[in-house]
């Protein structure tokens, strides 16, 4: 089987898992979204999960948090800013030469709970490049599904994996960096999940009810250019500037 066929098969299986989890959340009324389909679910209990995360020693020691901009992790970002932690999150689709919003808690002009929203960050936070960032202590990811081995399935756009890969190459994410996701219990699956070599694994899963430590999750060491199509590379300035040259 060719590599492209394996990726296609994995993508189809991931989508089946997403649909199943979205169906379960929808049937249970477990999310705030009008529709959960196609999204990282804004699950009920996200504030409780954030509070549980904030009790962990790794959180207390962290000073720089890289987070997704999803509503499900809004409470995590707000807590981080209220505790004086620096937070940064990606510009939508990384479509800017300075692809991150940097939220400095000492420079906020509005309360942390407001500044932590993706809309407010776009208005008040400066856009910065990789060279303006400090090493990351914790990466907070959103998930559609995750298992106890730390295999995560997102909504399918792939940007979180890309961000992780080029921040790793830049030396800002390393062995010391903890990768966390906050989810509803219905999103934690007791089964094997499809994954590829560019997918980022999870160290800790935090739900409103419990914290799960994942053994030896997979981490890509950097960008895998063969897994990116030309259109995606061209749409992301920080990738387009570094893309390997090809003949022809």
C-alpha positions as CSV (number, residue, x, y, z in Angstrom):
1,X,0.0,0.0,0.0
2,X,1.3,3.4,-0.9
3,X,1.9,6.2,1.7
4,X,-0.8,8.3,0.1
5,X,-3.3,5.5,0.3
6,X,-2.4,4.9,4.0
7,X,-3.1,8.6,4.7
8,X,-6.4,8.5,2.8
9,X,-7.5,5.4,4.8
10,X,-6.5,7.1,8.1
11,X,-8.3,10.3,7.1
12,X,-11.5,8.3,6.4
13,X,-11.3,6.4,9.7
14,X,-10.6,9.6,11.6
15,X,-13.7,11.2,10.1
16,X,-15.8,8.2,11.1
17,X,-14.5,8.6,14.7
18,X,-15.3,12.3,14.6
19,X,-18.9,11.7,13.4
20,X,-19.4,9.1,16.1
21,X,-18.2,11.5,18.9
22,X,-20.1,14.4,17.5
23,X,-23.3,12.2,17.4
24,X,-22.7,11.2,21.0
25,X,-22.1,14.7,22.3
26,X,-25.2,15.9,20.3
27,X,-27.4,13.2,21.7
28,X,-26.3,13.8,25.2
29,X,-26.6,17.6,25.0
30,X,-23.0,17.7,26.2
31,X,-21.9,20.8,24.3
32,X,-22.8,24.5,24.2
33,X,-22.6,24.6,20.4
34,X,-25.7,25.0,18.3
35,X,-24.1,22.2,16.3
36,X,-20.9,20.3,17.3
37,X,-20.4,19.0,13.8
38,X,-17.2,20.2,12.1
39,X,-15.9,21.8,15.3
40,X,-13.8,21.3,18.3
41,X,-16.7,20.9,20.7
42,X,-17.3,23.6,23.2
43,X,-18.2,21.0,25.8
44,X,-20.1,21.5,29.0
45,X,-17.8,21.3,32.0
46,X,-14.9,23.1,30.2
47,X,-14.5,25.5,33.2
48,X,-14.3,22.5,35.6
49,X,-11.7,20.8,33.4
50,X,-9.7,24.1,33.3
51,X,-9.8,24.3,37.1
52,X,-8.6,20.7,37.4
53,X,-5.7,21.4,35.0
54,X,-4.8,24.5,37.0
55,X,-4.3,22.3,40.1
56,X,-1.5,20.3,38.5
57,X,2.1,21.0,39.5
58,X,3.1,21.2,35.8
59,X,0.6,24.0,35.3
60,X,1.7,25.9,38.4
61,X,5.3,25.8,37.2
62,X,4.4,26.8,33.6
63,X,5.0,30.5,32.6
64,X,4.4,30.3,28.8
65,X,1.3,28.6,27.4
66,X,0.7,27.9,23.7
67,X,-3.0,27.3,23.2
68,X,-5.5,26.7,20.5
69,X,-8.1,29.5,20.1
70,X,-11.1,27.3,20.4
71,X,-14.0,28.1,22.8
72,X,-13.5,24.8,24.6
73,X,-10.2,26.0,25.9
74,X,-11.3,29.6,26.6
75,X,-11.4,28.9,30.4
76,X,-7.8,27.6,30.3
77,X,-6.5,30.7,28.5
78,X,-8.4,33.0,30.9
79,X,-7.0,31.2,34.0
80,X,-3.5,31.3,32.5
81,X,-3.7,35.1,32.0
82,X,-5.3,35.7,35.4
83,X,-2.3,33.9,37.0
84,X,0.3,35.9,35.1
85,X,1.2,33.4,32.5
86,X,2.0,34.5,28.9
87,X,-0.3,33.0,26.3
88,X,0.0,32.8,22.6
89,X,-2.2,31.3,19.9
90,X,-2.2,31.1,16.2
91,X,-3.6,33.6,13.7
92,X,-6.4,31.9,11.8
93,X,-5.0,29.4,9.3
94,X,-1.5,30.8,10.1
95,X,-2.2,33.2,7.2
96,X,0.2,36.0,8.3
97,X,4.0,36.4,8.2
98,X,3.6,37.0,12.0
99,X,1.4,34.0,12.7
100,X,0.8,34.3,16.5
101,X,-1.2,36.5,18.8
102,X,0.9,37.2,21.9
103,X,-1.1,37.9,25.1
104,X,1.2,39.4,27.8
105,X,-0.7,39.5,31.1
106,X,1.1,42.6,32.2
107,X,0.0,44.5,29.0
108,X,-3.7,43.7,29.0
109,X,-6.1,46.6,28.7
110,X,-9.2,44.4,29.4
111,X,-9.9,41.6,31.9
112,X,-8.2,38.2,31.3
113,X,-11.6,36.5,30.7
114,X,-12.2,38.9,27.8
115,X,-8.7,39.0,26.5
116,X,-8.6,35.2,26.3
117,X,-11.3,35.0,23.6
118,X,-10.0,34.6,20.0
119,X,-12.0,37.7,18.9
120,X,-10.5,40.0,21.6
121,X,-7.0,38.6,21.0
122,X,-7.3,39.6,17.3
123,X,-8.2,43.1,18.4
124,X,-5.7,43.8,21.3
125,X,-2.8,41.4,20.9
126,X,0.2,42.1,18.7
127,X,1.0,39.6,16.0
128,X,4.5,38.2,16.4
129,X,6.8,35.8,14.6
130,X,8.5,32.7,16.0
131,X,11.6,34.8,16.8
132,X,9.6,36.9,19.3
133,X,8.4,33.9,21.3
134,X,9.9,32.3,24.4
135,X,10.2,28.5,25.0
136,X,6.9,26.9,25.6
137,X,6.2,25.1,28.9
138,X,2.7,23.7,28.0
139,X,0.8,23.2,24.8
140,X,-3.0,23.1,25.2
141,X,-4.8,21.4,22.3
142,X,-8.5,21.0,21.5
143,X,-9.7,17.6,20.5
144,X,-12.7,15.9,19.0
145,X,-11.5,12.5,20.3
146,X,-8.6,11.2,22.2
147,X,-7.6,7.8,23.8
148,X,-5.6,6.7,26.8
149,X,-2.5,6.2,24.7
150,X,-2.6,9.9,23.8
151,X,-3.7,9.6,20.2
152,X,-5.7,12.7,19.4
153,X,-8.1,13.4,16.6
154,X,-8.8,17.1,15.9
155,X,-11.4,18.6,13.5
156,X,-9.3,17.8,10.5
157,X,-7.7,21.0,9.4
158,X,-4.2,20.0,10.6
159,X,-3.0,23.4,11.8
160,X,-2.3,22.4,15.4
161,X,0.1,19.7,14.2
162,X,1.8,22.2,11.8
163,X,2.2,24.7,14.6
164,X,3.7,22.1,16.9
165,X,6.1,20.9,14.2
166,X,7.6,24.3,13.3
167,X,7.8,25.4,16.9
168,X,9.7,22.2,17.6
169,X,12.1,23.0,14.8
170,X,12.5,26.5,16.2
171,X,13.6,25.0,19.5
172,X,10.6,26.5,21.3
173,X,9.0,23.1,22.0
174,X,11.1,20.4,23.5
175,X,11.2,17.4,25.9
176,X,10.3,19.7,28.8
177,X,7.0,20.8,27.1
178,X,3.9,19.2,28.3
179,X,1.0,18.6,25.8
180,X,-2.4,18.7,27.3
181,X,-6.0,18.5,26.0
182,X,-9.2,19.3,27.9
183,X,-12.3,17.3,26.8
184,X,-15.6,15.9,27.9
185,X,-15.7,12.3,29.1
186,X,-17.6,11.3,26.0
187,X,-14.6,12.4,23.9
188,X,-12.2,9.9,25.7
189,X,-12.4,6.6,23.8
190,X,-11.2,3.3,25.1
191,X,-10.0,2.0,21.7
192,X,-7.2,2.3,19.2
193,X,-7.4,5.4,17.0
194,X,-5.9,6.1,13.6
195,X,-2.8,8.3,13.5
196,X,0.0,9.3,11.1
197,X,3.6,10.3,11.8
198,X,2.8,14.0,11.7
199,X,0.1,13.8,14.4
200,X,1.0,15.2,17.8
201,X,0.3,12.9,20.8
202,X,-1.1,14.0,24.2
203,X,0.7,13.8,27.5
204,X,-2.3,14.6,29.7
205,X,-6.0,14.4,29.1
206,X,-8.1,16.5,31.5
207,X,-11.8,16.1,31.8
208,X,-14.1,17.7,34.4
209,X,-13.9,14.4,36.4
210,X,-10.3,13.2,36.1
211,X,-6.8,13.5,34.7
212,X,-5.3,10.8,32.5
213,X,-1.6,10.4,32.0
214,X,-0.7,9.0,28.6
215,X,2.3,6.7,28.2
216,X,4.9,7.7,25.7
217,X,2.8,9.7,23.2
218,X,4.1,10.2,19.7
219,X,5.8,13.5,18.9
220,X,7.0,14.6,15.4
221,X,10.5,16.0,15.5
222,X,9.6,18.7,12.9
223,X,7.8,19.4,9.7
224,X,7.3,16.5,7.3
225,X,7.3,18.3,4.0
226,X,6.2,15.2,2.0
227,X,2.9,15.3,3.9
228,X,2.1,18.9,2.9
229,X,0.6,19.8,-0.5
230,X,1.8,22.8,-2.4
231,X,-1.4,24.8,-1.9
232,X,-1.3,24.6,1.8
233,X,2.4,25.5,1.9
234,X,1.7,28.5,-0.3
235,X,-1.1,29.7,1.9
236,X,1.1,29.8,5.1
237,X,3.8,32.4,4.8
238,X,6.1,30.9,7.4
239,X,6.0,27.6,5.6
240,X,6.3,29.1,2.1
241,X,9.4,31.0,3.1
242,X,11.1,27.8,4.3
243,X,9.8,25.2,1.8
244,X,12.4,23.0,0.1
245,X,13.0,23.9,-3.5
246,X,11.9,21.3,-6.0
247,X,13.2,20.9,-9.5
248,X,10.8,21.7,-12.3
